[in-house]
Amino acid sequence: MPELPEVETVARSLAPVVGRRIVAAEFRSTRVLRGGDPRSMAQRLRGRRIAGIERYGKFILMGLEGGGYLLIHLGMTGRLLLEGPAAKHTHAILTLDRGVLLYDDSRQFGCFQLSEEFPARLRQLGPEPLEVRFEDFARALRRRNTRIKALLLNQAFVRGIGNIYADETLFRAGIHPLARASRLGGGRARRLFDAMVAVLTEAIAAGGSSISDYVDARGRKGFFQFSHRVYQRTGGPCLTCGTPIRRLLVAARSSHFCPRCQKR
């Protein structure tokens, strides 16, 4: 599933559609819609101008002129693509006054939701990890007696981090995925915070991680997968100490770590 860096990259690559008007909308699958049927959704979008596009956690938030929002989640295999012909897995088409925006999704786990108010589901998310203050982050850690890997995946704690960047952040900070969040002292909390910011910033600069279906709106792959130090490297040597990378389950998710470099 695309995480914060991938969704940020897609949102930035969609900048050319800001200011364009939606001439027509077509939804070919009800599975990718939330709170509306294809015909009514298309009618409500027709004639609306795109006022802005931003990332909010793992969501893309498209602001519409005069109020209203089109919320898009890419799911596991969703792609927003500028130009190009519709294909077998194209489930949404926004025809603009200049150009077209396609939504392809082979597994149809993504979604489109249109609302006139700021989407309620976004209000439930935690702070932006690239904007939260360290003091607030550390205070929130002390209040949670849960495994740190599970906490980083909790979108109510910070929004946008998934399996890839939780693993890479914990390795960079030298913290075991089973460590208790509330037991991380000031120094370890600081390392975790700095690692989180550094990993996400570097991943955005590299265009995200293209592991399976992810590309930006121009069809370009990211390069951060070549900088992964632990994620999906089970059995491979730690790039710091040479110890084989191990894998365990935390909150029913695979966690990759170095048993020597990362301490509980």
Secondary structure, DSSP 8 states (H G I E B T S, - for coil): ---HHHHHHHHHHTGGGTT-BEEEEEE--GGGEESS-HHHHHHHHTT-BEEEEEEETTEEEEEETTS-EEEEE-TTTEEEEESS---TTEEEEEEESSSEEEEEESS---EEEEESSS-HHHHTS---TTTS-HHHHHHHHHT--SBHHHHHH-TTTSSS--HHHHHHHHHHHTB-TTSBGGG--HHHHHHHHHHHHHHHHHHHHTT---SSS---TTS----GGGG-SSTT-TTSB-TTT--B-EEEEETTEEEEE-TTTSB-
